[in-house]
Amino acid sequence: MEKIRLGKTEIMASKIGFGCLPLQRRPMDEVTKLLRKAYDSGTNYFDTARMYSDSEEKIGAAFGMEHMLYALMRVSVGVRPEGYLYDPRKGHVEFGEKDNQTLSPRVQAVARLFDRAGIPYKIPEDMLHALWFKYLCNIGENLTCALLGIPFGAFRTSEDANFIRHAAMREVASVAAAYGVHFTEEELARQDVVVTRIPALNKPSTLQDIENKRPTEIAMFSGTLIKLREKAGVSTPFNQMFYHGIRVLEQKNNGDFQFGE
């Protein structure tokens, strides 16, 4: 497997990474063998995310949770008439153990690595809270825009768009509470301010997928929440609406509703 240098460090990463999204659809024993085979073949870059359902747990089972840290990305992408504008200086990585009140040696090691590579980062005290909060915002903002076909600017003027966004966010918060992660009304209110600072014409990824007739990540967003709420015994009607409504839009894009007389 060909390797490339990671930033300014001496770390060599496999040029081809392993995307872990499909792991959620395969049984544990099969996944463990697959991951180990990829690693033994030279792959040392594995891409996963909180919304990939249980992929992180399966990676941990294959390689050992002691080798894993939690992480998320914050990026800034602007929509312009000429295309999309990405500014890496406005983005950062958030990472760490579940509890980072005292930084573990491996968190400190990754921080030193990022410092050498010039990668902006933050280390939240409560990493699970940070992960759930990004998930909460993604579902409330991304999916409301996608289902209604509206840009972020709608949240500046439409009480109705914000009603749907708030309801979806609170559903995530209710499921998170069942798993021991709690949000305050102050946190949700602060996001009301943050969302108004997003450029008005910006469109979230799911809406871009729908407009360009690409498959969406709705299974990772509302699909995952629906599975989690079943275990938690929490009602999520808005996310069920998102899930089925966006799947219908995908079916429409696929030409499934071309009926003859």
C-alpha positions in Angstrom: 0.0 0.0 0.0 1.4 3.4 -1.0 1.9 5.8 1.8 2.0 9.6 1.9 3.3 11.9 4.6 0.8 13.4 7.0 1.2 17.1 7.0 4.5 18.3 8.5 4.9 15.1 10.6 6.9 12.0 10.1 3.7 9.9 10.1 3.1 8.0 6.9 -0.6 7.3 6.1 -2.0 4.9 3.5 -2.9 6.8 0.3 -6.1 4.9 0.1 -8.3 5.1 3.2 -11.0 2.7 4.4 -14.5 4.2 4.4 -16.4 2.6 7.3 -20.0 3.6 6.4 -20.8 0.0 5.2 -19.7 -1.6 8.4 -23.1 -0.7 10.1 -24.8 -3.2 7.7 -22.5 -6.2 8.3 -22.2 -8.5 11.3 -19.4 -8.1 13.9 -17.5 -11.2 13.0 -17.4 -10.4 9.3 -16.4 -6.7 10.0 -13.6 -7.7 12.4 -12.0 -10.0 9.7 -12.4 -7.3 7.0 -10.8 -4.6 9.1 -7.9 -6.8 10.2 -7.3 -7.8 6.5 -7.3 -4.2 5.4 -4.8 -3.3 8.2 -2.6 -6.3 7.4 -2.6 -5.2 3.7 -1.1 -1.8 4.7 -4.2 0.4 5.3 -3.8 2.6 8.4 -6.3 5.3 7.6 -9.9 4.4 8.6 -12.7 7.0 8.1 -15.7 6.8 10.4 -18.3 9.1 12.0 -20.9 9.2 14.8 -23.7 8.8 12.2 -22.2 5.6 10.8 -24.3 3.9 13.5 -22.1 1.2 15.2 -19.0 1.5 13.0 -16.9 3.0 15.7 -17.7 0.1 18.1 -16.9 -2.4 15.4 -13.5 -0.7 14.7 -12.9 -0.8 18.4 -13.7 -4.5 18.6 -11.3 -5.1 15.7 -8.3 -3.0 17.0 -9.1 -2.4 20.6 -10.9 0.7 22.1 -7.6 1.7 23.8 -6.3 2.7 20.3 -9.3 5.0 19.6 -10.1 8.6 20.4 -13.5 10.4 19.7 -13.4 13.1 17.1 -15.5 15.4 15.0 -14.9 18.1 12.3 -16.1 21.7 12.2 -15.7 23.2 8.7 -16.8 26.4 7.0 -18.1 26.2 3.4 -19.7 29.2 1.7 -22.0 29.2 -1.4 -21.1 31.6 -4.1 -22.5 32.1 -7.6 -19.2 30.7 -9.0 -19.2 27.7 -6.7 -18.3 26.7 -3.2 -15.8 28.5 -1.0 -13.9 26.4 1.6 -11.8 28.2 4.2 -9.7 25.7 6.2 -8.6 28.4 8.6 -12.2 28.7 9.9 -12.5 24.9 10.6 -11.0 22.7 13.3 -11.0 19.2 14.7 -12.5 18.4 18.1 -11.1 15.3 19.7 -10.3 13.5 22.9 -11.3 10.8 25.4 -14.9 10.7 26.7 -13.7 12.9 29.6 -11.0 15.4 29.0 -10.9 17.3 32.3 -7.4 15.8 32.6 -5.7 15.2 29.3 -4.5 11.6 28.8 -1.0 11.0 27.4 -2.4 9.9 24.0 -4.6 13.1 23.8 -1.5 15.1 24.5 0.4 13.2 21.8 -2.3 13.9 19.2 -2.3 17.5 20.2 1.4 17.7 19.7 1.0 16.0 16.3 -1.7 18.6 15.2 0.5 21.4 16.4 3.4 20.2 14.3 1.1 19.7 11.3 -0.6 23.1 11.7 -4.0 21.5 12.1 -6.4 23.7 14.2 -8.1 21.8 17.0 -10.1 21.9 20.3 -10.3 19.4 23.1 -13.8 19.5 24.7 -14.1 18.5 28.3 -17.0 16.2 27.5 -16.4 14.6 24.1 -19.7 12.7 23.9 -21.6 15.9 24.6 -19.7 17.6 21.7 -20.5 14.7 19.3 -24.2 14.6 20.2 -24.4 18.4 19.9 -23.1 18.4 16.4 -25.5 15.5 15.6 -28.4 17.6 17.1 -27.5 20.6 15.0 -27.1 18.5 11.8 -30.5 17.0 12.1 -32.3 20.2 13.1 -30.7 22.4 10.4 -29.6 20.1 7.6 -32.7 18.1 7.4 -35.2 21.0 7.8 -33.5 22.7 4.8 -33.4 19.5 2.8 -37.0 18.5 3.2 -38.3 22.1 2.6 -35.8 23.1 -0.1 -34.7 26.2 1.8 -31.3 27.8 2.4 -30.0 28.7 5.9 -31.2 32.2 5.5 -34.8 30.9 6.1 -34.0 30.5 9.8 -33.5 34.3 10.0 -37.1 35.1 8.9 -39.4 32.0 9.2 -41.0 31.1 12.5 -42.3 28.0 10.8 -38.9 26.8 9.7 -37.5 27.4 13.2 -40.5 25.5 14.8 -39.5 22.4 12.7 -35.8 22.9 13.5 -36.4 23.2 17.2 -38.7 20.2 17.3 -36.2 18.0 15.6 -33.4 19.2 17.8 -35.4 18.5 20.9 -36.0 14.9 19.7 -32.3 14.4 19.4 -31.8 15.9 22.9 -34.5 13.5 24.3 -32.7 10.5 22.8 -29.3 11.8 24.0 -30.7 12.1 27.5 -31.7 8.5 27.5 -28.0 7.7 26.8 -26.7 9.9 29.5 -26.0 13.1 27.5 -27.9 16.2 28.6 -28.5 19.6 26.9 -29.7 22.8 28.5 -32.2 25.3 27.1 -29.3 27.9 27.1 -27.3 25.6 24.7 -30.2 25.3 22.3 -30.8 29.1 22.5 -27.2 29.8 21.6 -27.5 27.8 18.5 -30.4 30.1 17.4 -27.8 32.9 17.3 -25.1 30.7 15.6 -27.5 29.7 12.8 -28.2 33.3 11.8 -24.4 33.8 11.2 -24.3 31.2 8.5 -24.4 32.9 5.1 -28.0 33.2 4.0 -27.6 31.4 0.7 -25.7 28.5 2.1 -27.3 25.1 1.6 -26.5 22.1 3.8 -25.2 18.9 2.3 -28.4 16.9 2.2 -30.2 19.7 0.2 -27.3 19.8 -2.2 -27.5 16.1 -2.7 -31.3 16.3 -3.4 -30.8 19.2 -5.9 -28.1 17.3 -7.7 -30.0 14.0 -7.6 -27.4 12.2 -5.5 -28.2 9.7 -2.8 -28.4 11.4 0.6 -27.1 10.5 4.1 -30.6 10.3 5.6 -30.0 6.8 6.8 -27.1 8.1 8.9 -29.0 11.1 10.2 -32.6 10.3 11.0 -32.3 6.6 10.3 -29.7 6.2 13.1 -31.8 8.3 15.5 -34.8 6.2 14.8 -32.8 3.1 15.7 -31.5 4.7 18.9 -34.9 6.0 20.0 -36.3 2.4 19.7 -33.8 1.3 22.4 -34.4 4.4 24.4 -38.3 4.4 24.2 -38.4 8.0 23.0 -40.9 9.3 20.4 -39.3 11.0 17.3 -42.2 12.0 14.9 -40.3 14.8 13.2 -37.3 12.6 12.4 -39.6 9.9 11.1 -41.1 12.6 8.8 -37.6 13.6 7.7 -36.5 10.0 7.1 -39.5 9.1 5.0 -40.0 12.5 3.3 -36.4 12.6 2.1 -36.5 9.0 1.0 -39.5 10.0 -1.2 -37.5 12.9 -2.7 -34.7 10.4 -3.5 -37.3 8.1 -5.1 -38.6 11.1 -7.1 -35.0 11.9 -8.3 -34.6 8.3 -9.3 -37.6 8.5 -11.6 -39.7 6.1 -9.6 -42.9 8.1 -10.1 -43.0 8.2 -13.9 -46.5 6.8 -14.4 -48.3 6.4 -17.7 -52.0 6.9 -18.4 
